Amino acid sequence: MIEPELASLLEPLERFERIRQRASRLGDRLADLSYANPYSGAQNAARTAIAEALEEERLLDLQYSPFGGQTLVRRTVAEALQQSHALPFTFRDVVLTSGAMAALHVALRTATGPGDEVVIPVPCWLDYPLYARHMGLRATLVELEPPDFGLDPEVLATAITARTSAVLLSHPANPTGRSYRADELSAVSDVLRAAESDLGCRPTLIADETHRDFLAPGSYLSAASFIDRTVIVYSFGKYHFMQGQRLGYAAVCPRHPERTEASAEMVRWTRITGLCTPTALMQRAVGRLLALQYDQSWLDQWRQCFLDDLDEAGYVVVPPDGTLFLYVRTPDAMDDFSFIEHLASQRVLALPAPVFHHSGYFRLSLTGSEPMLEHALSALKAPR
């Protein structure tokens, strides 16, 4: 049986799902900007990479792989991280998982024990507190402040106690689109060091970097560059537009004080939880996928178009640094779900803030087709 507390965490998304199911009867007349499902389909180069991986025949090529993933694949990921993060990752630091959800599970299991506390800045991806509570952890939600939803070190420090074992952060942030600055990450590092000194806790920063590829090239600053006790979570699905293939990893920062122990324990947790590894086929495609880069000018153009038109229509939008999302303030005259119902009546789907453990906003995903995006803008600008 699902515990009442877990059921209450599920309720906002399930309430939205009832709206979505009614609206889905509209078929292709619906502008679905709720989940980040790219209606253009998977990137063609990614499809080719997977097809080529399938065509190659090797001994036991589609059979069981070791927990943690194939060593050659883990080494390939580590070498890519060396280049992108300027840190000396090795294959042992990388644990392959079936997407970011599985990576979050093994990272949380490794960083925490029963009854520990996890600090989670909100708004956040809807499942973070759900996973924490399912593991018997206390989820301490720290509300970030508008207009920019930056990381406030004083508020974060207040939330940390002697029982805090992890801080779970999406960076770049989902749903706000913020990519945290060097001064913000440095301040978080100071807070965590002070907590270890003053409270005796040793919080691990679990940094969900799933959306890092949707920033301007060379602009991303990883939390692992500022905070030694960091575990990076990543999913290939977002960038390659193939989220249903469930391919990702958790990677221990090479400067982590318990680097060897943490990575070895994550491997063990993949077995204990039954999460195992990505499919053998997807592991074989990793090297090809890491070599791919895509033109994202379409995303920059649509993001700017929405920002300009929504501003002209009187909406307040969180200034985004990247990602596929815009986080927009709900008009004052309506509560969050009433506004989402209104949009659905206008053939537009968006996610309300309660899904992100927040209120007063809604999230738009810029992954719809061009006709969807055009219709959504028209509907949003229309008199309410």
Backbone hydrogen bonds, N-H to C=O, Kabsch-Sander energy under -0.5 kcal/mol:
donor,donor_aa,acceptor,acceptor_aa,energy
7,A,3,E,-2.5
8,S,4,P,-2.2
9,L,5,E,-1.5
10,L,6,L,-1.7
11,E,7,A,-1.2
14,E,10,L,-2.4
15,R,11,E,-2.6
16,F,12,P,-2.1
17,E,13,L,-2.7
18,R,14,E,-1.5
19,I,15,R,-1.3
20,R,16,F,-2.8
21,Q,17,E,-2.7
22,R,18,R,-1.6
23,A,19,I,-2.5
24,S,20,R,-2.3
25,R,22,R,-1.1
26,L,23,A,-2.3
27,G,24,S,-1.9
29,R,26,L,-1.7
30,L,27,G,-1.7
31,A,347,R,-2.8
32,D,30,L,-1.0
33,L,31,A,-1.0
33,L,349,L,-1.9
37,N,35,Y,-2.0
39,Y,367,T,-2.6
41,G,38,P,-1.5
43,Q,240,H,-2.0
47,R,43,Q,-2.0
48,T,44,N,-2.3
49,A,45,A,-2.1
50,I,46,A,-2.2
51,A,47,R,-2.5
52,E,48,T,-2.7
53,A,49,A,-1.9
54,L,50,I,-1.9
55,E,51,A,-1.9
56,E,52,E,-1.6
58,R,56,E,-0.5
61,D,58,R,-1.9
63,Q,60,L,-1.4
69,G,66,P,-2.5
74,R,70,Q,-2.6
75,R,71,T,-2.6
76,T,72,L,-1.9
77,V,73,V,-2.3
78,A,74,R,-2.5
79,E,75,R,-2.5
80,A,76,T,-1.8
81,L,77,V,-2.4
82,Q,78,A,-2.1
83,Q,79,E,-1.4
84,S,80,A,-2.5
85,H,81,L,-2.8
86,A,82,Q,-1.0
87,L,81,L,-0.5
89,F,87,L,-2.2
93,D,90,T,-1.6
94,V,91,F,-1.3
95,V,250,A,-2.8
96,L,68,G,-2.6
96,L,94,V,-0.5
97,T,248,G,-2.7
99,G,97,T,-2.0
102,A,98,S,-0.5
103,A,99,G,-1.7
104,L,100,A,-2.7
105,H,101,M,-1.8
106,V,102,A,-2.3
107,A,103,A,-2.3
108,L,104,L,-2.7
109,R,105,H,-2.6
110,T,106,V,-1.9
111,A,107,A,-2.0
112,T,108,L,-1.6
115,G,136,G,-1.6
116,D,113,G,-2.2
117,E,163,R,-2.5
118,V,138,R,-2.9
119,V,166,A,-2.5
120,I,118,V,-0.5
120,I,140,T,-2.8
122,V,142,V,-2.8
124,C,356,F,-1.6
128,Y,125,W,-1.7
131,Y,127,D,-2.8
132,A,128,Y,-2.1
133,R,129,P,-2.7
134,H,130,L,-2.2
135,M,131,Y,-1.5
136,G,133,R,-1.8
137,L,132,A,-2.4
138,R,116,D,-2.7
139,A,137,L,-0.6
140,T,118,V,-3.0
140,T,138,R,-0.7
141,L,139,A,-0.8
142,V,120,I,-2.1
143,E,141,L,-0.6
144,L,122,V,-3.2
145,E,150,G,-0.5
149,F,145,E,-1.9
150,G,145,E,-0.6
152,D,150,G,-0.6
156,L,152,D,-2.3
157,A,153,P,-2.6
158,T,154,E,-1.9
159,A,155,V,-1.3
160,I,156,L,-0.9
160,I,157,A,-0.6
164,T,161,T,-1.6
165,S,117,E,-2.6
166,A,117,E,-1.1
167,V,204,T,-2.5
168,L,119,V,-2.5
169,L,167,V,-0.6
169,L,206,I,-2.6
171,H,169,L,-0.5
171,H,208,D,-2.5
173,A,178,R,-3.6
177,G,173,A,-2.4
180,Y,178,R,-0.5
185,L,181,R,-2.3
186,S,182,A,-2.5
187,A,183,D,-1.8
188,V,184,E,-2.0
189,S,185,L,-2.1
190,D,186,S,-2.0
191,V,187,A,-2.1
192,L,188,V,-2.4
193,R,189,S,-2.2
194,A,190,D,-2.3
195,A,191,V,-2.2
196,E,192,L,-1.9
197,S,193,R,-2.1
198,D,194,A,-3.4
199,L,195,A,-2.4
200,G,195,A,-0.9
200,G,196,E,-0.6
201,C,195,A,-0.9
204,T,165,S,-2.3
205,L,229,R,-2.8
206,I,167,V,-2.9
206,I,204,T,-0.7
207,A,205,L,-0.8
207,A,231,V,-2.3
208,D,169,L,-2.9
208,D,206,I,-0.7
209,E,207,A,-1.0
209,E,233,V,-2.9
212,R,209,E,-2.0
214,F,211,H,-1.6
215,L,212,R,-0.8
219,S,216,A,-2.2
222,S,220,Y,-0.6
225,S,222,S,-1.6
226,F,223,A,-1.8
227,I,223,A,-2.5
228,D,226,F,-0.5
230,T,228,D,-2.3
231,V,205,L,-2.5
232,I,251,A,-3.2
233,V,207,A,-2.7
234,Y,249,Y,-2.2
236,F,247,L,-2.9
237,G,247,L,-0.7
240,H,236,F,-1.8
241,F,237,G,-0.7
241,F,238,K,-0.9
242,M,237,G,-2.2
245,Q,242,M,-2.1
246,R,243,Q,-1.4
248,G,97,T,-2.4
249,Y,234,Y,-2.1
250,A,95,V,-2.3
251,A,232,I,-2.6
252,V,93,D,-2.4
253,C,230,T,-2.7
256,H,253,C,-2.4
259,R,256,H,-1.6
262,A,258,E,-3.1
263,S,259,R,-2.0
264,A,260,T,-2.0
265,E,261,E,-2.3
266,M,262,A,-2.1
267,V,263,S,-1.8
268,R,264,A,-1.7
269,W,265,E,-2.4
270,T,266,M,-1.6
271,R,267,V,-0.9
271,R,268,R,-0.6
272,I,268,R,-2.4
273,T,269,W,-2.5
274,G,271,R,-0.5
276,C,270,T,-2.6
283,Q,279,T,-2.2
284,R,280,A,-1.9
285,A,281,L,-1.1
286,V,282,M,-0.7
286,V,283,Q,-1.1
289,L,285,A,-2.4
290,L,286,V,-2.6
291,A,287,G,-0.8
291,A,288,R,-0.6
292,L,289,L,-1.6
296,Q,294,Y,-0.5
300,D,296,Q,-1.9
301,Q,297,S,-2.5
302,W,298,W,-2.3
303,R,299,L,-2.7
304,Q,300,D,-2.2
305,C,301,Q,-2.3
306,F,302,W,-2.7
307,L,303,R,-2.6
308,D,304,Q,-2.6
309,D,305,C,-2.6
310,L,306,F,-2.9
311,D,307,L,-1.9
312,E,308,D,-2.2
313,A,309,D,-1.7
314,G,311,D,-1.4
315,Y,310,L,-2.7
317,V,315,Y,-0.5
318,V,327,Y,-2.8
321,D,177,G,-2.5
322,G,177,G,-1.2
323,T,214,F,-1.0
326,L,364,L,-2.0
328,V,326,L,-0.6
328,V,362,F,-3.1
329,R,316,V,-3.2
330,T,360,G,-2.3
334,M,331,P,-2.0
339,F,335,D,-2.3
340,I,336,D,-2.1
341,E,337,F,-2.4
342,H,338,S,-2.2
343,L,339,F,-2.8
344,A,340,I,-2.4
345,S,341,E,-1.9
346,Q,342,H,-0.8
346,Q,343,L,-1.1
347,R,344,A,-1.7
348,V,343,L,-2.1
349,L,31,A,-2.5
351,L,363,R,-1.9
353,A,361,Y,-2.4
355,V,352,P,-1.6
356,F,353,A,-2.4
357,H,354,P,-1.6
358,H,353,A,-1.2
362,F,328,V,-2.5
363,R,351,L,-3.2
364,L,326,L,-2.7
365,S,33,L,-2.2
366,L,324,L,-3.1
368,G,365,S,-0.6
373,L,369,S,-2.7
374,E,370,E,-2.6
375,H,371,P,-2.4
376,A,372,M,-2.8
377,L,373,L,-2.2
378,S,374,E,-2.0
379,A,375,H,-2.7
380,L,376,A,-2.6
381,K,377,L,-1.9
382,A,378,S,-0.9
